[in-house]
């Protein structure tokens, strides 16, 4: 199981910014992730915190691809372009 550390590095302007470190198999990757407030509200309806949404989203990504394939910097909403099932799956996890 991968270790996922989510650290908020900024917020404002209608959203949040995080640094996410994924440790697995003796190596790690670092990612910068943006999360817009509207997208957060749409996916969670306030049932969890923004940082927990980011963590669960990385768990989802790691179920579908190796950590090295995850983009280094991206907006969380981009996940559904690659994985159309993402919104439905993630909503069920809260």
C-alpha positions in Angstrom: 0.0 0.0 0.0 1.3 3.4 -0.9 1.8 6.2 1.6 0.1 9.4 0.6 1.0 12.6 2.4 -1.2 15.6 1.5 0.0 19.1 2.6 -2.0 22.3 1.9 0.4 24.9 0.4 -2.1 27.6 -0.4 -5.8 28.6 -0.7 -7.8 31.5 -1.9 -9.1 32.6 -5.2 -11.9 30.0 -5.0 -9.7 27.0 -4.4 -6.9 25.2 -2.7 -3.4 24.1 -3.6 -1.6 21.0 -2.3 1.6 19.2 -2.4 1.1 15.4 -2.5 4.0 13.0 -1.8 3.4 9.3 -2.8 5.8 6.8 -1.3 5.7 3.2 -2.7 8.2 0.6 -3.5 11.2 2.4 -2.0 10.7 5.6 -4.0 8.5 8.6 -4.0 6.9 11.1 -6.4 5.8 14.7 -5.6 2.8 16.3 -7.2 1.3 19.8 -7.1 -2.5 19.7 -7.2 -5.1 22.4 -7.5 -8.7 22.0 -6.3 -11.4 24.5 -7.2 -14.0 25.1 -4.6 -16.9 24.5 -7.0 -15.4 21.2 -8.0 -14.9 20.2 -4.4 -18.5 21.1 -3.6 -19.8 19.1 -6.6 -17.9 15.9 -5.6 -18.3 16.0 -1.9 -21.4 18.1 -1.1 -19.4 19.0 2.1 -19.2 15.5 3.4 -15.4 15.6 3.8 -12.5 18.0 3.8 -10.7 19.2 0.7 -7.5 17.5 1.7 -9.3 14.2 2.3 -10.8 14.5 -1.3 -7.3 14.9 -2.6 -6.0 11.9 -0.7 -8.9 9.7 -1.8 -8.4 10.9 -5.4 -4.8 9.8 -5.3 -5.9 6.4 -3.9 -8.2 6.2 -6.9 -5.4 7.1 -9.3 -3.0 4.5 -7.8 -5.7 1.9 -8.3 -5.5 2.7 -12.0 -1.9 3.6 -12.8 1.6 3.6 -11.3 2.6 6.7 -9.3 5.1 7.6 -12.0 2.3 8.1 -14.5 0.5 10.7 -12.4 1.0 14.2 -13.7 3.5 16.3 -11.7 1.1 19.3 -11.6 -2.6 19.3 -12.4 -6.0 20.4 -11.4 -8.1 17.7 -9.7 -10.8 18.1 -12.3 -8.5 16.8 -15.0 -8.8 13.2 -13.6 -12.2 12.7 -15.1 -10.8 13.4 -18.6 -8.6 10.3 -18.3 -11.0 8.3 -16.1 -14.6 9.2 -16.8 -15.8 7.0 -14.0 -13.9 9.1 -11.4 -16.7 11.4 -10.2 -19.1 8.5 -9.6 -16.5 6.4 -7.9 -15.2 9.1 -5.7 -18.6 10.3 -4.5 -19.3 6.7 -3.2 -16.2 6.9 -1.0 -17.6 9.5 1.3 
